[in-house]
Amino acid sequence: RAPVDLVFQSIGGTEATNRSFGFDLATLAEARDAALSLNRGTVGNNVMYFETGQGSSLSADAHHGVDQQTCEARAYAVARKFEPLLVNTVVGFIGPEYLYDGKEITRAGLEDH
């Protein structure tokens, strides 16, 4: 057993997006429970660190016709269930592939703020 203080995972706003990342909500729950079972206490019970970003569901072809902002809001709902220490949005990481121009990237950053 390795000591774990914080479990990291990129997350999306649809089940299909998360499956494309190689996990489902049960896997996240298992990871959280495993981290909590170590009783390291360095970050209290907030042992999860998530990364999100508008465009992940689109790039995974897992958006089901839903717009990027709604998918991003749903990703935050996924995160909230697991009481994370940190949720980091990375609009600039995948955004340039799926957002039209700098103005849309700026808008996405403001929407996610």
C-alpha positions in Angstrom: 0.0 0.0 0.0 1.3 3.4 -1.0 0.5 6.4 1.1 -2.1 8.5 -0.8 -3.1 12.0 0.3 -5.0 13.1 -2.8 -6.6 11.1 -5.7 -6.5 12.8 -9.1 -8.9 12.3 -12.0 -10.0 14.2 -15.1 -13.8 14.2 -15.1 -16.5 15.0 -17.6 -20.2 15.8 -17.5 -21.6 12.6 -19.1 -21.2 8.9 -18.2 -19.8 8.3 -21.7 -17.1 11.0 -21.2 -16.0 9.5 -18.0 -16.0 6.0 -19.5 -13.7 7.4 -22.2 -11.4 8.5 -19.4 -11.5 4.9 -18.1 -13.7 5.1 -15.1 -17.3 5.4 -13.8 -18.7 6.9 -10.6 -18.3 3.6 -8.8 -14.6 3.7 -9.5 -14.4 7.2 -8.1 -16.2 6.1 -5.0 -13.8 3.2 -4.6 -10.8 5.4 -5.0 -12.2 7.9 -2.4 -12.9 5.1 0.1 -9.5 3.7 -0.4 -7.8 7.1 0.2 -10.0 7.7 3.3 -9.2 4.2 4.7 -5.5 5.2 5.0 -6.5 7.8 7.6 -3.6 10.1 6.6 -5.7 13.1 7.5 -3.3 15.6 5.8 -6.2 17.1 3.8 -9.1 16.0 6.1 -11.8 14.1 4.3 -11.3 16.0 1.0 -9.1 13.5 -0.7 -10.1 14.1 -4.3 -8.6 16.5 -6.9 -10.5 16.8 -10.2 -9.7 18.4 -13.5 -12.5 19.5 -15.9 -12.6 21.5 -19.1 -15.1 22.6 -21.7 -14.6 20.4 -24.7 -13.8 17.1 -23.1 -17.2 15.6 -23.8 -17.1 16.9 -27.4 -13.6 15.5 -28.0 -14.7 12.1 -26.7 -17.9 12.3 -28.9 -19.8 11.8 -25.7 -21.8 15.0 -25.5 -25.1 13.6 -26.8 -25.8 16.9 -28.5 -25.6 18.8 -25.3 -23.6 22.1 -25.3 -20.2 22.4 -23.7 -21.2 24.7 -20.9 -24.0 22.3 -19.8 -21.6 19.4 -19.9 -19.1 21.4 -17.8 -21.7 22.2 -15.2 -22.6 18.5 -15.0 -18.9 17.7 -14.4 -19.0 20.1 -11.4 -22.0 18.1 -10.2 -20.0 14.9 -10.4 -17.1 16.5 -8.5 -19.4 17.8 -5.8 -20.6 14.3 -5.0 -17.1 13.4 -3.9 -16.4 16.5 -1.7 -13.1 17.3 -3.5 -10.3 19.4 -2.1 -9.8 21.0 -5.5 -11.6 21.2 -8.9 -9.4 22.7 -11.6 -10.9 23.8 -14.9 -8.5 23.8 -17.9 -10.3 25.7 -20.6 -7.0 26.5 -22.4 -5.9 22.8 -22.6 -8.5 21.4 -24.9 -10.5 24.6 -25.7 -8.4 25.6 -28.7 -9.4 22.4 -30.5 -13.2 23.0 -29.9 -13.6 26.7 -29.4 -13.7 29.0 -32.4 -11.3 31.7 -31.4 -9.8 33.6 -28.4 -13.1 35.3 -27.7 -14.8 31.9 -27.2 -11.9 30.7 -25.0 -12.2 33.8 -22.9 -16.0 33.3 -22.6 -15.6 29.7 -21.6 -13.1 30.7 -18.9 -15.5 33.2 -17.5 -18.4 30.7 -17.6 -16.3 28.2 -15.7 -15.1 30.7 -13.1 
